[in-house]
Structure formats: structure tokens, C-alpha cells
Amino acid sequence: MTSQFDALAADYARMAPEHPVRAYVERHTLLETLGDVHGTRALDLGCGAGVYTRLLRERGAVDVTGTDVSEGMLEIARRRERADGLAVRYLRRDATRANDPVDSVLDGAFELVVSVYALPYAATEEELTTMCRTARRALGPTGGRLVAATLDPDISAEPGYYDAYGFQVSALAGADGAMGDGAMADGAAIRLTLRWADTVIPLDVRRWSARTIERALRRAGFDTVERVRPRVSDEGRQRFGDAYWRDYLDRPHLLILDCTAGPTTPHTTGPAPGAPAS
């Protein structure tokens, strides 16, 4: 399976640490939500070029693994690993594939799964649920925690709304669920166009409602789902000023989900007995 990131890998990896929303909002909120990860066995699901995989290791996580479907992204991550020697492992996996056999390397090997912008790449609710089940399988029968950055269901459809923040949102021409009257349908196909310095990166994603995302997570076996609104770091406020961030924080494109899964019965990856299935 090819990925839209294969051809964009180098540009995306170069832009990620510098883009203001990614640097001062996304990373800040995600790391605050994660808290202390020292000694935690961690998986970065949809790791891309390994930005958060490396951060997890640098913050003390152990047995850190990153998985992604894009060979281009993984090559950049592995090249960085060869230079840094953080003892991080990168594996090619497609989190949307259903009916996979037991993965002896990944299943049940972790206490924490981090996933940054993987969920919006699910093309159907079935794929979305499979992604969530992949995360739950990685945690194993003892349970654990998933912290995921995803597209906020209330993202603004107003043309130009996010121009000041280095990206644009638009409907894909002829796509089902296209935007209308300032709103987007569940599963709407949209394009995020990232712009920073002289780099332009188009990314095709899906907008999933909060209800659909939570249903997928609960079907996968997660017992609690907490929505965390993004926050701006002190450095971001000092560099750009509070007024700059006001419109973004009113309608952020980012939502952090902090999810927990309790123990399951042997040989299952779903909810424990008595837990809600949807």
C-alpha cells in the first residue's frame, strides 16, 4: 500500500517542528496531556518521521516503537535514529487493515499508545474502528492508555479562517459529504493544505464526528474518552501574542483524546465484561 506521505515525506518532516500550530499548540498540549512517561513502554501509532517517537524516548519512555504505513516517512525516521542512537524501533504497519493475524511483536507489548493525526486518514468508519482496535491490541489484556491527536469535528469551514496559522481547509471536489452552509458531514473528505515558508503540502483527510470517533473507540475496547482542548504554550504566546491565537482557539482544527482501557478477559481485545460496546 502506498501512502500520500511517501512523496511528501521530506517536506513534511522539515515543516513539522517549525509550523507554529504544531510547535506551540499541538506539541505543547499533547505533552502536557501525556504527563510523566518515564519508564513507560510506548508505541507511536502512525509515527511519520518519528517526531513524537523521539520525544517519547527523550522523556524517558522505554521500549519505544514507531509504526507507519509510509516507507518514505519511515526512512527519514530510521535515518535520524542511525544518527541519534536513541534505541527506537520503526516498523511498517497499516493500522487500517482488518483481520490481521496476531502481531507477535506489537500486540500486548505496550502500556501507552500515542497517535498523532492517524485517525483522520481512516476512509470509512470501519477503518476508523480498526485503527482504534489496533491501538487496543497493542495495550494487551492488562489495558492502558491511548492519547491521540485528531481533527476537531468542529473545524471551521469558513474560507481563509486558518490562513494566519499556516494552513487552509477545503472540500475535495466532487467528494461525498462535502461542505455546505459552513458545516461538514460525518466522514466528509477534505483537504488540509499546510503552508509555511516556501513549502506547500496538501493532505487529504476525513472529518469524523465526535460521536463516530467515540463509538469507534468504545467498540475497540476503550472505557473512557476525555476530550482535551488545545492550549498555547508560553513561548507561543510570547512570540505571537494572545490576539494572534484568539481565532484559532475559538475554532481549533486539533482535538486531543485521552482514552483509557481496562483489563480484558484472556484472548479478547474488546471491552471487559459489562463495559459498554458503543
Sequence and secondary structure as in RCSB ss.txt:
>XXXX:A:sequence
MTSQFDALAADYARMAPEHPVRAYVERHTLLETLGDVHGTRALDLGCGAGVYTRLLRERGAVDVTGTDVSEGMLE
IARRRERADGLAVRYLRRDATRANDPVDSVLDGAFELVVSVYALPYAATEEELTTMCRTARRALGPTGGRLVAAT
LDPDISAEPGYYDAYGFQVSALAGADGAMGDGAMADGAAIRLTLRWADTVIPLDVRRWSARTIERALRRAGFDTV
ERVRPRVSDEGRQRFGDAYWRDYLDRPHLLILDCTAGPTTPHTTGPAPGAPAS
>XXXX:A:secstr
   TTTTTHHHHHHHTTT HHIIIIIHHHHHHHH   TT EEEEET TTSHHHHHHHHTT EEEEEEES HHHHH
HHHHHHHHH    EEEE  TT SS    TTTTT  SEEEEES GGG SSHHHHHHHHHHHHHHH TT EEEEEEE
E TT   STTTTGGGTEEEEE TT TT  BTTB  TTEEEEEEEEETTEEEEEEEEE  HHHHHHHHHHHT  EE
EEE     HHHHHHH HHHHHHHHHS SEEEEEEEE    TT  S  TTS   
